[in-house]
Amino acid sequence: MAIERALGRPDIEGRTHFDLVGGRGGDADGLLNGNVVTGVQESRFKRKEKECVEREGGKRDGKCLREEEVEKDCTRRVINVNADLRLAGPDGRVLYSVSRPRRDETSWCRGQNPPRTTEEAIRGMIIDIAENVRRDIVPSVEDYSIRFRESTKGLPKDQVRPFKDVVRQTQRDLRGACAAWAAMDQQAPNHPSITFDLGLCAESAGEYDKALALYRRAAPLIGRGGMRRRLGRSAPSA
């Protein structure tokens, strides 16, 4: 039911992407099924905490005069929820399959209450799983700014200044900057920054197949982890 609510929620433009059918679905395009396993384990332990042992005037709400570390009886609760889900088409072909494990651990001591009940924790994890399923299978629209790679390492010296000039050009003339990088790619082929930035240019122009090919070409040139670093400056969204 949580997945049903997540999939039935309209997007920011008020559109829904699925007609949801209950029961076995009849002539539906897909049938989502699976199972959820939940486990709760509680254990006892002792923990030292500072506690006021002497108060002004002996009053419960009086100013604390002395604190001591006191050993307290405490409880640790671990909740595990795992959802195994599968979406199959009318011909039985599996279209989507996923396992979504979630874990919640909390502890409290005598005289305290847990920050959330077991039911609240499980409900929160189920809603989170449902939202993840929505993100997996519902189309989404994102608006973001391109960040160009500015590293000139390995670039011939006579190309360093022109490259930096092109980076600055992206702020006022993205199309012209992309054309300049395309020309520079002929003079310094397979340079990681130029190759990656050309991929961003292709993506900003909606040429996604070309962008993917350039990113794949740039990845081994940049090296492990380099594709994830936030390098360069923001360019206008295309």
Residue pairs with C-beta under 8 A, 6 or more apart in sequence:
2 126
2 127
2 129
2 130
3 32
3 85
3 129
3 130
3 133
3 134
4 20
5 130
6 127
6 130
6 131
6 133
6 134
7 17
7 18
7 20
7 133
7 134
7 137
7 138
8 16
8 18
8 20
9 16
9 134
10 16
11 17
11 138
11 140
11 141
12 141
13 141
17 138
17 139
18 138
21 28
24 31
25 31
27 90
28 90
29 89
29 90
30 87
30 88
30 89
30 90
30 95
31 87
31 88
31 90
32 85
32 86
32 87
33 85
33 86
33 88
34 83
34 84
34 85
34 86
35 83
35 84
36 81
36 82
36 83
36 84
36 126
37 80
37 81
37 82
38 79
38 80
38 81
38 82
38 122
39 79
39 80
40 77
40 78
40 79
40 118
41 77
41 78
41 79
42 75
42 76
42 77
42 78
43 75
43 76
43 78
44 73
44 74
44 75
44 76
45 74
45 75
45 76
45 107
46 71
46 72
46 73
46 74
47 71
47 72
47 74
47 107
47 109
48 69
48 70
48 71
48 72
49 69
49 70
49 72
49 109
50 67
50 68
50 69
50 70
51 67
51 68
51 69
51 70
52 64
52 65
52 66
52 67
53 66
53 67
53 68
53 70
54 64
54 65
54 66
55 61
55 62
55 63
55 64
55 65
56 62
56 63
56 64
56 65
72 109
72 110
72 111
73 109
73 110
74 107
74 108
74 109
74 110
75 107
75 108
75 109
75 114
76 105
76 106
76 107
77 105
77 106
77 107
77 114
77 118
78 103
78 104
78 105
79 103
79 104
79 105
79 118
79 121
79 122
79 125
80 101
80 102
80 103
81 101
81 102
81 103
81 104
81 122
81 125
81 126
81 129
82 99
82 100
82 101
82 102
83 99
83 100
83 126
83 129
84 98
84 99
84 100
85 96
85 97
85 98
85 99
85 100
85 133
86 94
86 96
86 97
86 98
87 94
87 95
87 96
87 97
87 137
88 94
88 95
89 95
96 136
96 137
98 133
98 136
100 129
100 132
100 133
102 125
102 128
102 129
104 121
104 122
104 124
104 125
106 114
106 115
106 116
106 121
108 114
108 115
116 124
143 237
144 237
145 234
145 235
145 236
145 237
146 200
146 203
146 204
146 234
146 235
146 236
146 237
146 238
147 200
147 230
147 231
147 232
147 233
147 234
147 235
148 167
148 170
148 197
148 200
148 231
148 232
148 233
148 235
149 192
149 193
149 196
149 197
149 222
149 231
149 232
150 164
150 167
150 193
150 231
150 232
150 233
151 192
151 193
151 231
152 159
152 160
152 163
152 164
152 193
154 191
154 192
155 163
155 188
155 191
155 193
155 194
156 187
156 188
159 184
159 187
159 188
162 180
162 184
163 184
163 193
163 194
166 177
166 180
166 181
166 184
167 177
167 232
167 233
169 176
169 177
169 180
170 177
170 233
170 235
170 236
171 233
171 235
171 236
174 201
174 204
174 235
174 236
174 238
177 201
177 235
178 198
178 201
178 204
178 205
181 194
181 197
181 198
181 201
182 198
182 201
184 194
185 191
185 194
185 195
185 198
188 194
190 217
190 221
191 221
192 218
192 221
192 222
192 223
192 226
195 214
195 217
195 218
195 221
196 214
196 215
196 218
196 221
196 222
196 227
197 232
198 214
199 211
199 212
199 214
199 215
199 217
199 218
200 211
200 235
202 208
202 210
202 211
202 214
203 211
204 235
204 237
204 238
205 238
206 238
215 227
218 227
219 227
